Amino acid sequence: MTLNEQSISLLAEALQARRFLLVWADVPFPPEERPPRSPARTIHRWQEDACALPLLPFDFAHGRPWPLVDLPPLPILSLDPSERVENAFRYAGVPLHVVRDRRDVPARDQHNLFKLGGDLVSRVGLLLSWDDARAAPSDPDKTRLLDEIRRLIQDGAVLALAPSPSDALTCLWDELLAPALRGARHQFVLGPEDFVWPAPLVRLEGEVEEVLAELAEQVIPPPLEPAQEHLHFLRGQLAEERGNLLVIEEREAKFVTSTAVPPHLVEEERRLRERIAELEAELERADAPS
């Protein structure tokens, strides 16, 4: 058994025991050296820059962002204050509960996103400067998030996804994450080979999609009830049609003017939007409490 196979088996065991944490360790907005003179201006600039961030990996063949939707509900800790993770789940039609501060209670039997890096949309908990990052362990909201993470991964495992590591990530990991993750038995990371990863992270070989797919294969989900199976089917259909619509929109964007778009593309876009609206309505009815 290779190191990767052993590591994925350990991650699968932790996931089945609900002692697993996924860390979205991308830091598109590093804290500034000094507190900004105008926090509002800095936040506005970050919000504008967030629109240009690359989308999370999207699998057009299956209409899913990562194979995360094939995994049992898991906690996700994010250092990214943008909405990329939320949008990926929203596009796939998979419920995601967001925990921003101590007023937000994690949801049961559902993916939970802990936004340790703050939230650009609500402007809550942002690490605008390194003063904010150093003060985070004593901040009531950050303390609540870190305490919840500490409880979740005790004797468990951590998998960090870090596509673009930087010195800022190392500093945030050492100052914020390392103390909270000390109770985890295993800590792994998926990222570039030439980066010096903070201890005790162990780098895994392979692409994110491949490793997560292997992890999904090892985790045996509980059998779905008929109603849950129907929801799963509807979400899959919705994700597939949204993926098809994205393809059409990208093809239409290549034309200079809207009047130059071929009629068959316009008709296909109309059909997809109607189908998506139907699926969203059916999903809402099926997911409504009885």
C-alpha positions in Angstrom: 0.0 0.0 0.0 1.4 3.4 -1.0 1.6 6.4 1.2 -1.3 8.0 -0.6 -3.4 4.9 -0.2 -2.6 4.6 3.5 -3.4 8.3 4.0 -6.7 8.2 2.1 -7.7 5.1 4.3 -6.9 7.1 7.4 -9.0 10.0 6.1 -11.9 7.7 5.2 -11.8 6.2 8.7 -11.9 9.7 10.2 -14.7 10.8 7.9 -16.9 7.7 8.8 -16.2 8.5 12.5 -17.2 12.1 11.9 -13.7 13.2 13.0 -12.7 14.7 9.7 -12.1 18.4 8.7 -11.6 19.7 5.2 -9.7 23.0 5.1 -10.1 25.3 2.1 -6.7 26.9 2.6 -6.7 29.5 -0.2 -5.8 33.0 0.9 -6.8 35.3 -2.0 -6.7 38.4 0.3 -3.7 38.3 2.7 -4.0 40.5 5.7 -2.2 43.8 5.2 0.9 44.7 7.3 -0.9 47.6 9.0 -4.6 48.3 9.7 -6.0 50.1 6.7 -6.8 53.8 7.1 -10.2 53.1 5.5 -11.5 49.6 6.2 -14.6 50.3 4.1 -12.4 51.1 1.1 -10.3 48.0 1.5 -13.4 45.8 1.8 -14.9 47.4 -1.3 -11.6 46.6 -3.2 -11.6 43.1 -2.0 -15.2 42.6 -3.0 -14.4 43.9 -6.5 -11.3 41.6 -6.8 -13.4 38.6 -5.6 -15.4 38.8 -8.8 -12.2 38.0 -10.8 -11.2 35.0 -8.7 -11.2 31.6 -10.5 -14.2 29.4 -9.9 -13.7 26.3 -8.0 -13.1 23.2 -10.1 -16.3 22.2 -11.9 -16.9 18.8 -13.5 -19.1 19.4 -16.5 -19.5 15.7 -17.1 -21.3 15.2 -13.8 -22.3 18.8 -13.0 -20.4 18.9 -9.7 -17.8 21.0 -8.0 -15.3 18.4 -6.7 -16.6 15.0 -5.6 -17.5 16.6 -2.2 -21.2 16.0 -2.9 -20.5 12.2 -2.9 -19.2 12.4 0.7 -21.2 12.3 3.9 -21.9 15.8 5.4 -18.6 17.2 6.6 -17.2 20.4 8.2 -15.3 22.7 5.9 -13.0 25.4 7.4 -12.3 28.3 5.0 -9.6 31.0 5.1 -11.2 32.5 1.9 -13.7 35.3 2.6 -15.2 35.2 -0.9 -18.3 33.1 -1.8 -16.5 30.6 -4.0 -17.2 27.6 -1.8 -20.8 28.7 -1.3 -21.3 29.2 -5.0 -19.8 25.8 -5.9 -22.3 24.1 -3.6 -25.2 26.3 -4.7 -24.5 25.6 -8.4 -24.5 21.8 -7.6 -27.8 22.1 -5.8 -26.2 20.7 -2.6 -27.2 22.3 0.8 -24.4 24.1 2.6 -24.8 25.7 6.0 -22.6 28.7 6.7 -21.2 29.5 10.1 -19.7 33.0 10.3 -19.8 33.9 14.0 -20.9 32.6 17.5 -24.5 33.3 16.7 -24.6 30.7 13.9 -25.2 27.1 15.0 -23.8 24.3 12.9 -26.5 22.2 11.1 -26.8 18.5 11.7 -26.5 16.0 8.8 -25.4 18.8 6.4 -22.2 20.2 5.1 -21.1 23.1 7.3 -18.8 25.9 6.2 -16.9 27.7 9.0 -15.6 31.0 7.6 -12.6 31.6 9.8 -11.3 34.1 7.2 -14.5 36.2 7.5 -17.2 36.9 5.0 -17.0 39.6 2.3 -20.7 39.7 1.6 -21.8 40.5 5.2 -18.4 42.1 6.0 -18.2 40.0 9.1 -15.0 38.7 10.7 -12.6 39.9 8.0 -8.8 39.7 8.7 -7.9 43.0 7.1 -4.5 43.3 8.8 -2.1 41.1 10.7 -3.3 42.9 13.9 -6.7 41.3 13.2 -5.1 37.9 12.7 -3.1 38.1 15.9 -6.2 39.2 17.8 -8.4 36.4 16.4 -7.7 33.8 19.1 -9.1 36.2 21.7 -12.1 37.4 19.5 -15.3 35.8 20.8 -16.6 34.9 17.3 -13.3 33.4 16.2 -12.9 31.6 19.5 -16.3 30.0 19.0 -15.4 28.8 15.5 -12.0 27.5 16.6 -13.5 25.7 19.7 -16.0 24.0 17.5 -13.3 22.8 15.1 -11.1 21.7 18.0 -14.0 19.5 19.2 -14.8 18.1 15.8 -11.3 16.8 14.9 -10.1 15.5 18.3 -8.3 12.2 17.5 -9.4 12.7 13.8 -7.9 13.8 10.6 -7.5 17.0 8.6 -7.2 17.5 4.8 -6.2 20.9 3.5 -6.7 22.0 -0.1 -4.1 24.7 -0.9 -3.9 25.4 -4.6 -1.9 28.6 -4.3 0.1 28.5 -1.0 1.9 31.6 0.2 3.8 33.0 3.2 0.4 34.4 4.4 -1.0 30.9 4.5 2.0 29.7 6.6 1.6 32.5 9.0 -2.2 32.0 9.4 -1.7 28.3 9.8 0.9 28.7 12.5 -0.9 31.4 14.4 -4.6 30.4 14.0 -5.0 26.8 12.8 -2.1 24.9 14.4 -3.2 25.4 18.0 -6.8 24.4 17.1 -5.8 21.3 15.1 -3.3 20.0 17.6 -5.7 17.3 18.7 -5.9 15.7 15.2 -3.9 12.5 14.7 -3.3 13.1 11.0 -2.9 16.2 8.9 -2.6 16.1 5.2 -2.4 18.7 2.4 -3.0 18.8 -1.4 -0.9 21.4 -3.0 2.2 22.2 -5.0 5.3 20.0 -4.4 7.8 22.9 -4.2 6.2 24.6 -1.2 7.5 24.2 2.3 4.4 23.2 4.2 3.9 24.0 7.9 4.5 21.1 10.2 2.9 18.6 10.8 1.2 18.8 7.3 2.1 15.8 5.1 1.7 16.5 1.4 -0.3 13.9 -0.7 0.3 13.2 -4.4 -2.3 13.7 -7.0 -5.0 16.2 -8.1 -7.8 17.4 -5.7 -10.5 15.8 -7.8 -8.7 12.4 -7.9 -8.0 12.2 -4.2 -11.5 13.2 -3.2 -12.9 10.7 -5.6 -10.8 8.0 -4.1 -11.9 9.1 -0.6 -15.5 9.0 -1.7 -15.1 5.4 -3.0 -13.9 4.3 0.4 -16.6 5.9 2.4 -19.8 3.8 2.5 -22.8 6.2 2.8 -25.9 5.1 4.6 -28.7 3.8 2.4 -31.0 6.6 1.2 -34.7 6.7 2.1 -37.0 7.0 -0.9 -37.6 10.7 -0.2 -33.8 11.3 0.2 -33.1 9.3 -3.0 -35.6 11.5 -4.9 -33.9 14.7 -3.5 -30.5 13.3 -4.5 -31.8 12.7 -8.1 -33.3 16.2 -8.4 -30.1 17.8 -7.2 -28.1 15.8 -9.7 -30.5 16.8 -12.5 -30.3 20.4 -11.4 -26.5 20.4 -11.3 -26.4 18.8 -14.8 -28.7 21.4 -16.3 -26.8 24.3 -14.6 -23.6 22.9 -16.1 -25.2 22.8 -19.5 -26.4 26.3 -19.1 -22.9 27.5 -18.2 -21.6 25.9 -21.4 -24.2 27.7 -23.5 -23.5 31.0 -21.8 -19.8 30.7 -22.5 -20.5 29.9 -26.2 -22.9 32.9 -26.4 -20.2 35.2 -24.8 -18.0 34.6 -27.8 -20.3 36.6 -30.1 -19.8 40.4 -30.2 -23.5 41.4 -29.9 -26.5 39.6 -28.5 -28.2 39.8 -32.0 -25.3 37.8 -33.5 -26.0 34.8 -31.3 -27.4 31.9 -33.4 -31.1 31.3 -32.8 -30.5 27.7 -31.7 -28.3 28.8 -28.8 -30.9 31.4 -27.7 -33.6 28.7 -27.8 -31.4 26.2 -25.9 -30.7 28.8 -23.2 -34.5 29.5 -22.9 -35.2 25.8 -22.6 -32.5 25.2 -20.0 -33.6 28.2 -17.9 -37.2 26.9 -17.9 -36.0 23.4 -17.0 -33.8 24.8 -14.2 -36.8 26.8 -12.8 -39.0 23.7 -12.8 -36.3 21.6 -11.0 -35.7 24.3 -8.4 -39.5 24.5 -7.7 -39.8 20.7 -7.5 -36.7 20.5 -5.3 -38.2 23.2 -3.0 -41.4 21.2 -2.7 -39.7 17.9 -2.1 -37.4 19.4 0.5 -40.1 21.3 2.4 -40.9 19.8 5.9 -44.1 17.7 5.8 
